[in-house]
C-alpha cells in the first residue's frame, strides 16, 4: 500500500471565467477576459496600477456588480447576472474598503452589529461574535466609542470586525490599509492575516503595496484589465 | 434596536430639518383638528336644535337649506292629530340682526316647544311666552350681547320686541338665539301659514316607519327623517364636513410635501451610507423600511404635537366670549384616530419616492467614487 505525501487541493471558493466588464456603454473596458480561481483559506493579492480592474474584479466576485460577459461562481454557485446577492453579502462574503466606510454617528459596537441586523442573527450570538472579534483586534475597550473618536487604525480594524461578523468564508479587501500610515498599515495587515488564517477565510486583496502583497500566499499581477499571474 | 437607532440617528443628524418637518405636520394636524372639531361641533349643535325632545324631523323635500323649507300649518295640525304622535312642534327658522350683531338665529316656536320646557329660566317664566305677540325670549348669550333683561325692549331687524324671558340652554345656537311666538315669527319673516320644520316625538319608536310612510302618502312634497338620518343626509352638513376635511387635507398635503422634501434630502445626502448598508447585507426592503420609519417617526411626532396645539387652540377659542357656546371643544376619538392615520399616511406617502430611490442605489456605483 502506498500513501501520497501531497496535501489535497483545497476546494475552489471563487471562480471567474472569461470575465469582461466595461463602463459607459463599453467605452471604458475595465476587465478583458479575466480568469481567476480562489481556493479556500488562501490569501491572494491583486496588484497593479490604478484603473487596471482590481476593484472591479473584487466587486464582481462579491456580487456587487455583474460581468458583461463571463461567469462568476462563489462557493460553487454561479452568480446570476444582476441577481439578488443578499445571501452572498450576508453570509458568504465580507468587504473591507480603503476608507473604513463606517457610520459616523453610531458606536463601534453598533457599526459592527449592522451585518448581524441585516442577516437577522440572534442577538446573543451576535454579541458573542463581536466580543470574540474585538478581543482579537484589541478593540474591546472601545466598544461604546463613536467612530469620530477612533484612530485611523482602530477604524480600519472596526471595518475588519464588521466584515467578519457573520463569519463569511471569503473576505474581499480593497486597499484595506491604503489610507493608513506605514506602521499602522503593517499592524492592521498583520492582524488581517492572523484573523483570516485563524478563521480559515479566503482573502482576496487589491493593493498597491508590494511589501504587503508579498506576504500573501499568492500574488496576481493585473494590467489593462487582464491577469498576469507569475508562476 | 440598531435599526431604530439608524432611523433616529439620521433624524438627529439634521435636527433643524427634522424639526421643520415635524412642525409642518404638527401645524397641519392642528389646523385639521381645529377645523373639523369646530365644524362637527357646529353640525352637532344644529342637529341638537332639531332633535330636542324629538325623533323625527319633517321638512320640505329637496330643499338645499332648512331656512328655505316651507311646511304648511295644516300639515302640523294633521300630523299632530295622528294617534301615533305624542307631540309635533313646528319651528320656523329665521336670521335676524341687531345693531351689533349681524347674524342672530331666530326660532319661531309654540309655547309647548321642548326648548322652552327644557331650558333653565334665568328671567321670566314659560307662561309669559306667547301672551304678547311682541314678546320674545332671549338665550342667555343673546341677552348678554344685546345688554337686555326681562322687561326691556330690544331692536331686532326693523322691529322692536319686549323681552319676556331669558333662558339658558346648553346649545350655543339656542343660547345666542331669539325665541318668538310662531305666529309673530311668521308675520315677521313673511311666512304666514308655514314653518320650516316639524319636530315630532312618537309614542313608540316602533311607529317610525309608519309615520314616514304616512307623511310620504299624505304630503308628497314633505319628507320625514329620523334625526340621525337627517344629520347624515342633510346636504349642508355634508358640505360643511367635506369642506372641513378638504381644508384640513390641504394642510396635511403641505405637511406631506415638507416630509417628502426632508426625506429626499435625507436620502441624497447619504447615498454612500446606504450603499454601505447594502454591502453589509441590508435588503432593499430593509432600506425602504428605514426610510419609511424616519418619515413615520416625523409624522407621529408631528401628529402628537399637532393634537396638543389643536386642543390648546380649541380651548382658547372656547374662552373667547363672543364664541361662547358655539365652539364644542370635545374632540371626538374618531377624529383623533383619523387625523393621526392621515398624518401617518401623509408621511409615508411623502417618503415613497425617496424610499424607492434609496432602494435603487447601486452600491457598486456609490462606492466607486471614494
Interface residues (C-beta under 8 A of the other chain):
Chain A: X55 X59 X62 X64 X65 X86 X89 X90 X95 X97 X98 X99 X101 X102 X103 X105 X106 X110 X113 X114 X115 X117 X118 X119 X162 X166
Chain B: X2 X3 X5 X6 X9 X10 X12 X13 X272 X273 X276 X277 X278 X279 X280 X281 X282 X283 X286 X362 X363 X364 X367 X368 X370
